[in-house]
């Protein structure tokens, strides 16, 4: 079992408020949960202590330290997000799609979807390269 929570710096984000998580934070937390569970990034079977009796609960707190626009997107600003007619989230592992989510808005064409997937592949390669560079000297 995994339990995810999303923290945000109150002074940095316009959607951040004290008290219970906002609707945006709840939606983002649920989406991260779906992404990680559906992508099998965490092998839930490994949390089993005693079959059908005991399991570890993995609590994961995500701290967002910088965001201009949608929490789960890397590129749009607040202004760009306000102009968007639709949102799509694509999670890649190497060249494989782990998760794809389109939350309402206008329908998108198969050509635009392919363009989004191609851009996601390039972005995933760039981020993977940055991570490898950052951890190679650890």
Secondary structure, DSSP 4 states (H G I P E B T S, - for coil): -EEEEEEE-TTT-TT--SSSPPHHHHHHHHHHHHHHHHTTSS-GGGGEEETTTEE--EEEEEEE---SS-TT-SS--HHHHHH-S--EEEEEETTEEEEEEE-SSS---HHHHHHHHHHHHHHHHHHHHHHHHHHTT-
